[in-house]
């Protein structure tokens, strides 16, 4: 504000460098809730820095490399922190640590159950939810600290844009989308998107600025969704979301995109292009949580299961009791889908387990241990966050906990209809819905592919820099390498066709991503509208 830009730059960079040290030194000693709280207190300073970096003022030129490096440090920070802890514990030889990890998982289960009990039931069972929550957090902090000891030598290396650049092929580009609020005396409600991109031959990243972030997130995003769900021509989305980027980067073989903000809620592949085709026809877009994953993939060896095993769920019996108002429609097509996929896998020598109707239960999913493929075909659900009143906060943590986006996103299984008849928010009071919160604790650290063949499994709350807080985050934390999910309510028949085409191609070629793309392109001949083939997205590096 005083226009002393040199000093301003020096001070803000000093602050951000301090945060980097804090994240490295103190993050391991925090629980997940505390990590989220801490990140929310510092992210505004990173947004302030972004405003300066892209302000075109002489003193702030050439900061794209620093912004990119800060993105590599902070983007999906909470997600990568959770994944790292899990990986280190499960790959360690410390049996005591593993036992402590399992105790933590059990306590988390107890906590979700405790939050569903009435005050009378809590008293009767002598359960104190706040004491239980403190115990869960205490264990979490201990695990976080101890697991950090396993990775200190690895973590001493700071990953930079240059590391990412070196692992790119000559025809690839890596893009870090950065969403930030514009700073003008204070952080305003004006939103800007910056697409920072790097190629093999670049000495530093370049930037594409998209200034109308507020309209992108409101008017244009609504139009995009309405065009897809209403099957009407989309004449805006390409110009708004993709053309400014593709005009700059040119035609490349592969775009590795780490999304942010509204880019987590749209499927770029399914946007129509001016030549009457779609983005998928001209661009190979690979979605990643953070472009540093490209570098990490190169240096990390992944332990995999020796056997080709697949566990599949479909057509759960949503109503076990004879309920008169059965609002959740059964999904007989998903049983057919699972049976046909299982038949294909068996022909190729895979060991498969199939759970349908009464067997498609939450308990069975929690018993799974590292199948190479986990395929689930059912309804997904998402309840947006409601505002928690001061009275509810004072009442206790039940209402507040229910606002956690990971508790309001899930997959419907056996008895889900009965459960939803009993509660509108407490989906852990009994089995029937696998919430994202519970899915984070599944054993999937050697799982190559998770397929959520369900409606709207890609939805959840958005946190800037963290992607979608929902099933997507949960399965990646649980260890899944690649995730296929949907963004819209999808026709049962079309989903079935897509999945069969995808598995057929993958089992024949061994190329996971290309098989998925080719299956979507083929589906277009029978189902031309993007609501069918464009609803499904893949995230992760195969």
C-alpha positions as CSV (number, residue, x, y, z in Angstrom):
1,X,0.0,0.0,0.0
2,X,3.0,2.3,0.7
3,X,4.3,1.3,-2.8
4,X,7.6,0.2,-1.3
5,X,7.6,-2.9,-3.5
6,X,11.1,-4.1,-3.0
7,X,10.7,-4.3,0.8
8,X,7.2,-5.8,0.4
9,X,8.6,-8.5,-1.8
10,X,11.5,-9.2,0.7
11,X,9.1,-9.4,3.6
12,X,6.4,-11.6,2.0
13,X,9.0,-14.0,0.7
14,X,10.6,-14.2,4.2
15,X,7.1,-15.0,5.6
16,X,6.5,-17.7,2.9
17,X,9.9,-19.3,3.5
18,X,9.1,-19.4,7.2
19,X,5.8,-21.2,6.4
20,X,7.8,-23.7,4.4
21,X,10.0,-24.4,7.4
22,X,6.9,-24.7,9.7
23,X,5.2,-27.1,7.3
24,X,8.3,-29.3,7.2
25,X,9.0,-29.1,11.0
26,X,5.6,-28.9,12.7
27,X,3.1,-30.3,10.2
28,X,4.0,-33.9,11.3
29,X,3.0,-33.1,14.9
30,X,-0.5,-31.9,13.9
31,X,-3.7,-33.9,13.6
32,X,-5.6,-33.7,10.3
33,X,-8.0,-31.1,11.7
34,X,-5.2,-29.0,13.0
35,X,-3.4,-29.2,9.7
36,X,-6.5,-28.0,7.9
37,X,-6.9,-25.2,10.4
38,X,-3.2,-24.1,10.1
39,X,-3.3,-24.2,6.3
40,X,-6.4,-22.0,6.4
41,X,-4.6,-19.4,8.5
42,X,-1.6,-19.1,6.1
43,X,-3.1,-19.6,2.6
44,X,-4.2,-15.9,2.4
45,X,-0.5,-14.9,2.4
46,X,0.2,-17.2,-0.6
47,X,-2.8,-15.5,-2.4
48,X,-1.3,-12.1,-1.5
49,X,2.0,-13.2,-3.1
50,X,0.2,-14.4,-6.2
51,X,-1.4,-11.0,-6.6
52,X,2.1,-9.4,-6.5
53,X,3.7,-12.0,-8.7
54,X,1.1,-11.4,-11.5
55,X,0.7,-7.6,-11.1
56,X,3.0,-6.6,-14.0
57,X,4.9,-4.3,-11.7
58,X,8.6,-4.0,-12.5
59,X,9.6,-5.2,-9.0
60,X,7.6,-8.4,-9.3
61,X,8.6,-9.6,-12.8
62,X,9.9,-13.2,-13.3
63,X,8.3,-14.7,-10.1
64,X,6.5,-17.5,-12.0
65,X,9.2,-20.0,-10.9
66,X,8.7,-19.1,-7.3
67,X,4.9,-19.3,-7.5
68,X,5.2,-22.7,-9.2
69,X,7.5,-24.0,-6.5
70,X,5.1,-22.7,-3.8
71,X,2.3,-24.6,-5.6
72,X,4.4,-27.8,-5.5
73,X,4.9,-27.3,-1.8
74,X,1.3,-26.4,-0.9
75,X,-1.1,-27.8,-3.5
76,X,-3.0,-30.8,-2.1
77,X,-0.8,-30.4,1.0
78,X,-3.4,-32.0,3.3
79,X,-4.0,-34.8,0.9
80,X,-0.4,-35.6,0.3
81,X,0.4,-35.4,4.0
82,X,-2.3,-38.0,4.7
83,X,-1.1,-40.3,1.9
84,X,2.5,-40.0,3.1
85,X,1.7,-41.0,6.7
86,X,-0.2,-44.0,5.6
87,X,2.4,-45.2,3.1
88,X,5.2,-44.9,5.6
89,X,3.4,-46.8,8.4
90,X,2.2,-49.6,6.1
91,X,5.7,-50.0,4.5
92,X,7.6,-49.9,7.8
93,X,8.9,-52.9,9.7
94,X,7.8,-51.4,13.0
95,X,5.0,-53.7,14.2
96,X,4.2,-51.6,17.2
97,X,3.6,-48.6,14.9
98,X,1.3,-50.7,12.7
99,X,-0.6,-51.8,15.7
100,X,-1.0,-48.2,16.9
101,X,-2.3,-47.4,13.4
102,X,-4.9,-50.1,13.6
103,X,-6.0,-48.9,17.0
104,X,-6.4,-45.4,15.5
105,X,-8.6,-46.8,12.7
106,X,-10.8,-48.6,15.3
107,X,-11.1,-45.5,17.5
108,X,-12.1,-43.5,14.4
109,X,-14.9,-46.1,13.7
110,X,-16.0,-45.8,17.4
111,X,-16.1,-42.0,17.0
112,X,-18.3,-42.1,14.0
113,X,-20.6,-44.4,15.8
114,X,-20.6,-42.2,19.0
115,X,-21.6,-39.2,16.9
116,X,-24.8,-41.0,15.9
117,X,-26.0,-41.8,19.4
118,X,-28.4,-39.7,21.4
119,X,-27.3,-38.1,24.7
120,X,-29.3,-40.8,26.6
121,X,-27.6,-43.6,24.6
122,X,-24.2,-42.0,25.2
123,X,-24.8,-41.9,28.9
124,X,-26.1,-45.4,29.0
125,X,-23.0,-46.7,27.2
126,X,-20.7,-44.4,29.2
127,X,-19.3,-42.8,26.0
128,X,-17.8,-39.3,26.0
129,X,-17.6,-38.3,22.3
130,X,-15.3,-35.3,23.0
131,X,-12.9,-37.5,25.0
132,X,-13.0,-40.0,22.2
133,X,-12.3,-37.3,19.6
134,X,-9.3,-36.1,21.7
135,X,-8.0,-39.7,21.9
136,X,-8.3,-40.0,18.1
137,X,-6.4,-36.8,17.6
138,X,-3.7,-37.8,20.1
139,X,-3.1,-41.1,18.3
140,X,-3.2,-39.3,14.9
141,X,-0.5,-36.8,16.0
142,X,1.7,-39.6,17.4
143,X,1.4,-41.6,14.2
144,X,2.1,-38.5,12.1
145,X,5.3,-37.7,14.1
146,X,6.6,-41.3,14.1
147,X,5.9,-41.9,10.4
148,X,7.8,-38.7,9.6
149,X,11.0,-40.2,11.0
150,X,10.9,-42.8,8.2
151,X,10.9,-40.2,5.5
152,X,13.2,-37.5,6.7
153,X,16.1,-38.2,4.3
154,X,13.7,-38.3,1.4
155,X,11.9,-35.1,2.4
156,X,15.0,-33.1,2.8
157,X,14.9,-32.6,-1.0
158,X,12.7,-29.7,-2.0
159,X,10.9,-30.5,-5.2
160,X,11.0,-27.6,-7.7
161,X,9.6,-26.9,-11.2
162,X,13.0,-27.9,-12.6
163,X,12.5,-31.5,-11.2
164,X,9.1,-31.6,-13.0
165,X,10.6,-30.1,-16.2
166,X,13.3,-32.7,-16.4
167,X,10.9,-35.7,-16.3
168,X,8.7,-34.3,-19.0
169,X,8.9,-35.7,-22.6
170,X,9.7,-33.1,-25.3
171,X,6.0,-33.1,-26.4
172,X,4.5,-32.8,-22.9
173,X,3.3,-29.9,-20.8
174,X,2.7,-29.7,-17.1
175,X,0.1,-27.1,-15.9
176,X,-0.5,-26.0,-12.3
177,X,-3.8,-24.2,-12.1
178,X,-3.7,-21.5,-9.3
179,X,-6.9,-20.0,-7.9
180,X,-6.4,-16.9,-5.8
181,X,-8.4,-14.0,-4.5
182,X,-7.1,-10.6,-5.7
183,X,-5.5,-8.5,-3.0
184,X,-6.3,-4.8,-2.9
185,X,-5.7,-3.5,0.6
186,X,-7.4,-6.7,1.7
187,X,-8.3,-10.0,0.0
188,X,-11.3,-9.2,-2.2
189,X,-14.0,-11.4,-3.6
190,X,-12.5,-11.0,-7.0
191,X,-11.1,-14.4,-8.1
192,X,-8.3,-14.9,-10.6
193,X,-7.0,-18.1,-12.2
194,X,-3.4,-18.4,-13.3
195,X,-2.3,-21.4,-15.4
196,X,1.4,-21.9,-14.8
197,X,2.9,-24.2,-17.4
198,X,6.3,-25.7,-18.0
199,X,7.8,-27.6,-21.0
200,X,11.0,-29.6,-21.3
201,X,12.8,-26.8,-23.1
202,X,11.7,-23.9,-20.8
203,X,14.2,-22.3,-18.3
204,X,11.2,-21.2,-16.1
205,X,7.4,-21.6,-16.1
206,X,5.2,-19.3,-18.2
207,X,1.8,-18.0,-17.0
208,X,-1.7,-17.6,-18.6
209,X,-4.0,-15.3,-16.6
210,X,-7.8,-15.8,-16.5
211,X,-9.1,-12.7,-14.8
212,X,-12.8,-13.4,-14.7
213,X,-12.7,-16.1,-12.0
214,X,-15.9,-15.1,-10.3
215,X,-18.0,-15.4,-13.5
216,X,-16.2,-18.7,-14.4
217,X,-17.3,-20.2,-11.0
218,X,-20.8,-18.9,-11.2
219,X,-22.4,-17.9,-14.5
220,X,-20.2,-20.0,-16.8
221,X,-20.0,-23.1,-14.6
222,X,-23.8,-23.1,-14.3
223,X,-24.1,-22.8,-18.0
224,X,-21.6,-25.7,-18.5
225,X,-23.6,-28.0,-16.2
226,X,-27.0,-27.0,-17.6
227,X,-25.7,-27.6,-21.2
228,X,-24.6,-31.1,-20.3
229,X,-27.6,-32.1,-18.1
230,X,-30.1,-30.4,-20.5
231,X,-28.4,-31.8,-23.6
232,X,-28.2,-28.3,-25.2
233,X,-25.3,-26.9,-27.4
234,X,-22.5,-25.5,-25.3
235,X,-21.1,-22.4,-27.1
236,X,-19.3,-20.8,-24.2
237,X,-17.3,-23.3,-22.2
238,X,-14.4,-23.8,-24.7
239,X,-13.8,-20.1,-25.0
240,X,-13.9,-19.6,-21.3
241,X,-12.2,-22.6,-19.8
242,X,-9.8,-24.0,-22.4
243,X,-9.1,-21.8,-25.4
244,X,-7.0,-19.2,-23.6
245,X,-4.8,-22.1,-22.4
246,X,-4.5,-24.2,-25.6
247,X,-3.8,-21.0,-27.6
248,X,-0.7,-20.4,-25.4
249,X,0.6,-24.0,-25.0
250,X,-0.1,-25.0,-28.6
251,X,-0.6,-28.6,-29.7
252,X,1.2,-31.0,-27.3
253,X,1.0,-34.8,-26.9
254,X,0.0,-34.9,-23.3
255,X,-1.2,-32.2,-20.8
256,X,-0.6,-33.0,-17.2
257,X,-3.1,-30.8,-15.4
258,X,-3.2,-30.2,-11.6
259,X,-6.7,-28.6,-11.3
260,X,-7.8,-26.0,-8.8
261,X,-11.2,-24.4,-8.0
262,X,-13.8,-24.7,-10.8
263,X,-11.4,-26.9,-12.9
264,X,-12.1,-29.7,-10.3
265,X,-15.8,-29.6,-11.2
266,X,-15.6,-29.7,-15.0
267,X,-14.5,-32.4,-17.4
268,X,-12.5,-30.5,-20.0
269,X,-12.5,-33.5,-22.3
270,X,-16.2,-33.2,-22.8
271,X,-16.3,-29.6,-23.8
272,X,-17.3,-29.0,-27.5
273,X,-14.7,-27.3,-29.7
274,X,-15.5,-24.8,-32.5
275,X,-14.8,-27.4,-35.2
276,X,-17.8,-29.6,-34.0
277,X,-15.6,-32.0,-32.1
278,X,-14.6,-32.2,-28.4
279,X,-11.4,-31.4,-26.4
280,X,-10.8,-35.1,-26.0
281,X,-10.3,-35.4,-29.8
282,X,-7.4,-32.8,-29.8
283,X,-5.9,-33.0,-26.3
284,X,-4.7,-35.9,-24.1
285,X,-5.4,-34.5,-20.6
286,X,-4.0,-36.4,-17.6
287,X,-5.4,-35.1,-14.2
288,X,-3.0,-35.2,-11.2
289,X,-3.3,-33.8,-7.6
290,X,0.0,-32.0,-8.0
291,X,2.4,-32.0,-10.9
292,X,5.2,-33.0,-8.5
293,X,3.6,-36.5,-8.8
294,X,5.4,-36.7,-12.2
295,X,8.7,-36.4,-10.5
296,X,7.8,-38.7,-7.6
297,X,6.5,-41.4,-9.9
298,X,10.0,-41.5,-11.5
299,X,11.9,-42.0,-8.2
300,X,9.4,-44.1,-6.2
301,X,9.0,-47.8,-6.6
302,X,5.5,-49.0,-5.8
303,X,4.9,-52.3,-4.1
304,X,2.1,-54.2,-5.8
305,X,0.2,-57.4,-5.1
306,X,1.7,-60.3,-7.0
307,X,-1.7,-61.7,-7.9
308,X,-4.3,-60.2,-10.2
309,X,-7.2,-59.8,-7.8
310,X,-10.5,-57.9,-8.3
311,X,-13.2,-57.2,-5.8
312,X,-16.6,-56.0,-7.3
313,X,-19.8,-54.7,-5.8
314,X,-23.1,-54.0,-7.6
315,X,-26.9,-53.7,-7.2
316,X,-27.0,-53.4,-3.4
317,X,-30.4,-54.2,-1.7
318,X,-31.1,-50.6,-0.6
319,X,-34.2,-51.5,1.5
320,X,-33.8,-54.5,3.7
321,X,-37.1,-53.7,5.5
322,X,-40.4,-53.6,3.6
323,X,-40.5,-49.8,3.3
324,X,-43.5,-48.4,1.4
325,X,-41.7,-45.2,0.1
326,X,-38.7,-46.7,-1.6
327,X,-37.2,-43.4,-2.9
328,X,-33.9,-45.0,-4.0
329,X,-34.3,-46.9,-7.2
330,X,-32.7,-50.4,-7.5
331,X,-29.9,-50.8,-10.0
332,X,-30.3,-54.2,-11.7
333,X,-28.1,-53.0,-14.6
334,X,-25.2,-52.7,-12.2
335,X,-25.4,-56.4,-11.3
336,X,-25.2,-57.2,-15.0
337,X,-22.2,-54.9,-15.3
338,X,-20.3,-56.5,-12.4
339,X,-21.1,-60.0,-13.6
340,X,-19.9,-59.3,-17.2
341,X,-16.7,-57.5,-16.0
342,X,-16.0,-60.5,-13.7
343,X,-16.4,-62.9,-16.6
344,X,-13.9,-60.9,-18.7
345,X,-11.4,-60.8,-15.8
346,X,-11.7,-64.5,-15.1
347,X,-11.1,-65.3,-18.7
348,X,-7.7,-63.6,-18.4
349,X,-6.9,-65.5,-15.2
350,X,-7.8,-63.0,-12.6
351,X,-9.1,-64.0,-9.1
352,X,-12.4,-62.2,-8.6
353,X,-14.9,-61.7,-5.8
354,X,-18.4,-60.5,-6.6
355,X,-20.8,-59.0,-4.0
356,X,-24.3,-58.1,-5.2
357,X,-27.8,-57.5,-3.6
358,X,-27.7,-58.6,0.1
359,X,-24.0,-59.3,-0.1
360,X,-23.1,-55.8,-1.3
361,X,-22.7,-54.5,2.2
362,X,-20.5,-51.8,3.9
363,X,-19.0,-54.5,6.1
364,X,-17.8,-56.5,3.1
365,X,-16.0,-53.4,1.7
366,X,-14.3,-52.8,5.0
367,X,-13.0,-56.4,5.0
368,X,-11.2,-55.9,1.7
369,X,-7.4,-56.0,1.7
370,X,-5.6,-54.5,-1.3
371,X,-7.3,-56.0,-4.4
372,X,-5.6,-54.8,-7.6
373,X,-9.0,-53.6,-8.9
374,X,-11.8,-52.4,-6.7
375,X,-15.0,-51.8,-8.8
376,X,-18.2,-50.6,-7.2
377,X,-21.4,-49.9,-9.2
378,X,-24.1,-48.2,-7.1
379,X,-25.6,-44.8,-6.3
380,X,-23.2,-42.1,-5.0
381,X,-24.6,-39.3,-2.9
382,X,-23.5,-35.8,-1.9
383,X,-25.1,-33.4,0.6
384,X,-23.7,-29.9,0.3
385,X,-22.6,-28.2,3.6
386,X,-25.3,-26.4,5.5
387,X,-24.4,-23.5,7.8
388,X,-23.8,-24.6,11.4
389,X,-25.4,-22.2,13.9
390,X,-23.7,-21.0,17.0
391,X,-26.2,-22.9,19.1
392,X,-25.3,-26.1,17.3
393,X,-21.6,-25.5,17.9
394,X,-22.3,-25.0,21.6
395,X,-24.5,-28.1,21.7
396,X,-21.6,-30.4,21.0
397,X,-19.6,-31.8,18.1
398,X,-22.2,-34.0,16.5
399,X,-23.8,-31.3,14.3
400,X,-20.4,-29.8,13.5
401,X,-18.9,-33.1,12.7
402,X,-21.8,-33.8,10.3
403,X,-20.7,-30.7,8.3
404,X,-17.4,-32.4,7.5
405,X,-17.6,-32.9,3.7
406,X,-16.1,-36.3,4.1
407,X,-19.1,-37.3,6.2
408,X,-21.7,-36.0,3.7
409,X,-20.3,-37.8,0.6
410,X,-20.6,-41.6,0.2
411,X,-21.6,-44.7,-1.6
412,X,-25.0,-46.4,-1.0
413,X,-24.9,-50.1,-0.1
414,X,-27.1,-52.7,1.5
415,X,-29.7,-51.0,3.8
416,X,-28.8,-47.5,2.6
417,X,-32.5,-46.6,2.0
418,X,-33.5,-47.7,5.5
419,X,-30.7,-45.6,6.9
420,X,-31.7,-42.5,4.9
421,X,-35.3,-42.9,6.1
422,X,-33.9,-42.5,9.7
423,X,-31.5,-39.6,9.3
424,X,-30.8,-36.7,7.0
425,X,-27.2,-36.2,8.0
426,X,-25.8,-38.8,10.4
427,X,-24.9,-41.5,7.9
428,X,-22.6,-43.5,10.2
429,X,-25.2,-44.3,12.8
430,X,-25.5,-47.8,11.3
431,X,-24.1,-49.7,8.3
432,X,-25.5,-48.9,4.8
433,X,-23.5,-46.0,3.5
434,X,-19.8,-45.9,3.1
435,X,-18.9,-42.3,3.8
436,X,-15.7,-40.7,2.3
437,X,-14.5,-40.4,5.9
438,X,-14.7,-44.2,6.3
439,X,-13.3,-44.8,2.8
440,X,-10.1,-43.0,3.8
441,X,-9.3,-46.0,6.1
442,X,-9.7,-48.8,3.5
443,X,-6.7,-51.0,2.7
444,X,-6.0,-49.9,-0.9
445,X,-2.2,-49.1,-0.7
446,X,-1.5,-51.8,-3.3
447,X,-4.6,-51.1,-5.4
448,X,-3.9,-50.0,-9.0
449,X,-7.4,-49.0,-9.9
450,X,-10.6,-47.9,-8.2
451,X,-13.7,-47.6,-10.4
452,X,-16.6,-45.7,-8.9
453,X,-19.3,-46.7,-11.4
454,X,-21.8,-44.5,-9.7
455,X,-23.6,-41.3,-10.1
456,X,-21.9,-38.0,-9.0
457,X,-19.0,-39.8,-7.2
458,X,-16.7,-36.9,-8.2
459,X,-18.6,-34.3,-6.2
460,X,-17.8,-32.9,-2.8
461,X,-16.8,-29.6,-1.2
462,X,-14.1,-27.5,-2.9
463,X,-11.1,-26.2,-0.9
464,X,-8.8,-24.0,-2.9
465,X,-5.6,-25.9,-3.6
466,X,-7.0,-29.1,-2.2
467,X,-9.3,-30.4,-5.0
468,X,-12.6,-32.0,-4.1
469,X,-13.0,-33.0,-0.5
470,X,-15.1,-36.1,-1.0
471,X,-14.7,-39.7,-2.4
472,X,-11.9,-38.6,-4.8
473,X,-9.8,-37.5,-1.8
474,X,-10.8,-40.5,0.3
475,X,-9.8,-43.2,-2.1
476,X,-6.5,-41.5,-2.9
477,X,-5.7,-41.2,0.8
478,X,-6.6,-44.9,1.1
479,X,-3.8,-45.7,-1.3
480,X,-5.5,-46.0,-4.8
481,X,-3.2,-45.3,-7.7
482,X,-5.8,-44.4,-10.3
483,X,-9.4,-43.5,-9.8
484,X,-12.3,-43.4,-12.3
485,X,-15.4,-41.5,-11.1
486,X,-18.4,-39.6,-12.5
487,X,-19.5,-36.0,-12.3
488,X,-23.1,-36.3,-13.2
489,X,-26.1,-38.7,-12.9
490,X,-25.4,-41.2,-15.7
491,X,-27.7,-43.5,-17.7
492,X,-27.4,-47.1,-16.4
493,X,-27.1,-48.6,-19.8
494,X,-24.5,-46.2,-21.1
495,X,-22.4,-46.7,-17.9
496,X,-22.5,-50.4,-18.4
497,X,-21.4,-50.1,-22.0
498,X,-18.6,-47.8,-21.2
499,X,-17.2,-50.0,-18.5
500,X,-17.4,-53.2,-20.6
501,X,-15.6,-51.4,-23.5
502,X,-12.9,-50.0,-21.1
503,X,-12.1,-53.4,-19.4
504,X,-12.1,-55.2,-22.8
505,X,-9.6,-52.8,-24.2
506,X,-7.4,-52.6,-21.1
507,X,-7.2,-56.4,-20.7
508,X,-6.1,-56.7,-24.3
509,X,-3.6,-53.8,-24.5
510,X,-2.5,-53.2,-20.9
511,X,-2.7,-49.5,-21.5
512,X,-5.1,-48.2,-18.8
513,X,-5.5,-44.5,-19.7
514,X,-5.6,-45.0,-23.5
515,X,-8.2,-47.8,-23.1
516,X,-10.4,-45.4,-21.0
517,X,-10.1,-42.7,-23.7
518,X,-10.8,-45.0,-26.5
519,X,-13.9,-46.5,-24.7
520,X,-15.3,-43.0,-24.2
521,X,-14.8,-42.2,-27.9
522,X,-16.5,-45.4,-29.0
523,X,-19.4,-44.8,-26.6
524,X,-20.1,-41.5,-28.4
525,X,-21.3,-43.3,-31.5
526,X,-24.3,-44.7,-29.5
527,X,-24.6,-41.9,-26.9
528,X,-23.4,-38.7,-28.6
529,X,-24.2,-36.3,-25.7
530,X,-21.4,-35.6,-23.1
531,X,-23.9,-36.4,-20.3
532,X,-23.2,-40.0,-21.1
533,X,-19.6,-40.5,-22.1
534,X,-18.2,-37.2,-20.7
535,X,-19.5,-37.7,-17.1
536,X,-16.6,-40.1,-16.3
537,X,-13.1,-38.8,-15.4
538,X,-9.8,-40.5,-14.5
539,X,-7.4,-39.0,-11.9
540,X,-3.9,-40.3,-11.1
541,X,-0.9,-41.6,-12.9
542,X,-1.0,-45.2,-14.2
